[in-house]
Amino acid sequence: MKRYLVMILSAVLLTACGVSVSYVGKSYAPVQSVDLWFDWRDVPCDYETMGHIDASPGLFTNIEDAQAAIEARAREAGADAVVFEGVRRNASAPEYKTTERSEKNIDGSVTRTTTTTKEQAISHTLMATFIKYKRP
């Protein structure tokens, strides 16, 4: 039983720490490589839009890992190219925490200090589009 619990916990941690990928679109036979474009004006020929993908880094990953995950998913989906469209900044709702501290002064009076801090989680999502080149 302990072994199953450890396996489940490990799977949850790995999932939370990895890159989260969400793809909506068509798929074709897998390919070995994909072209990478960072501006639509650089795409050299006519194309069909296959779909859109977002990738968000986890706790121990970064935006470069998100790019690698998108490239891997593009190969699996049979895309000829990936057009990266930018990074979206996601901010959680702010959470305010107030702490109060009291100090007794030498003359017997009390000084109270209140501090309010704002905590907000910031994450990033890499956005891209998969395309299939139109063959003449």
N, C-alpha and C positions, 0 to 999 in steps of 0.2 A: 504494500500500500504506500509506503514511504517513497518508493521508487517512482510510482505514478505521480505522486504529488510533486516531486522534484522535477519530473519531466514536464508537467503542466506549468509549473512556475517558470521553468527555463523558457518554454515556448512563449509565455506571456511576456517575459522580459525581453526576449529577442525581438518579438513583434513590436513592442513599445519603443525599442531603441533603434530599429531599422528605419528604412525609408518607406513611407506610405505612398502608394501609387494608385491613381484612379484614372482609368481609361474608358472612354466611350467612343465607339466607332466600329469600323469594319476590320476584318482580319483576312489575310491571305496566307499563302505558304510562307514559312519562315525563311529569312535570308541571312547571309553571312555578315554583311556590312550595310551600313546606312550612311548617307551623306548628312552632314550637319550644317544647317544654315542659321544665321542669327539675325537675318533681315530678309523680308519677303522679296525685296528687289534683287537679291542675290540668286534666287532660284532660277536656273538657266533655261527651263523649258516649261511647257504646259504641264499641268498636274491635276490630279483629282485629290480632294481632301478626304482622307480616310477617317480621321477622328481627332479628338482632343484629349490631352493627358495633363494631369497635375501630379507633382511629386513633392512631398513635404519631408524634410529630414527629421529623424527622431532625436532622442537624447544624445546619442554618441555618434551621430553622423552630421554631415554638412551639405551645403548646396552642391558641391562637386559630386558627392555620393548620389544626390537626387538626379543630377545630370546622367550619371552612369546608369542609374536605374531606368531612366527614360530611354536611353540608347538600347539597353538590353530588351526592354518591352517592345521597342520599335522593330528590332530584329525578329522577335517572336511573332509580331503581328504582320510581318511581311512588308513593312514600309520601305520605300526607296530612300526617303529622307525625313529628317525631323527639322522643323522650323521652330526654334526657341523664341518665345514671345515676351519673356521677361519674368521678373520675380514679384510676386504679390506679398506684401507685408500684412500679416494677420496679428491683430492685437486683441487680447481677451478683455472683457469688461474690467475696468479698474476696481480694485479692492482697497479700501481704506482701513488702516489700523491705527487706533489711538492708544497711546500709553500715557500714564500719568505717574509722576514721581513727586514725592514729598520729602523735603529736607527741613530738619529742625535747626533753626539758627541759634547762635550763641545767646541772644537776648530772649530766647524762648518762643519767638514767633516761628511760623511755619511758612516755607516758600513752596508753592506747588508749580510744577512744570508739566505742561501737556504737549505731547509731540504726536503729530499725525503724519503717517507715511502712506504713500500711494504705491501699491504693487500691481504690476500688469505684465502678463506674459506676452512676449513677442515671438512669433514664429514666421517662417517664410515658406512660400510655395512657388516652385518653378513650374511655369506653364509652357506648353508646346503643342504643336499640331503635327500629326503624321500625314505625309503625302505620298501618293503613288504617281510616278511620272506617266504621262500619256505617251504611248508608243505610236510612231507614225505608221 
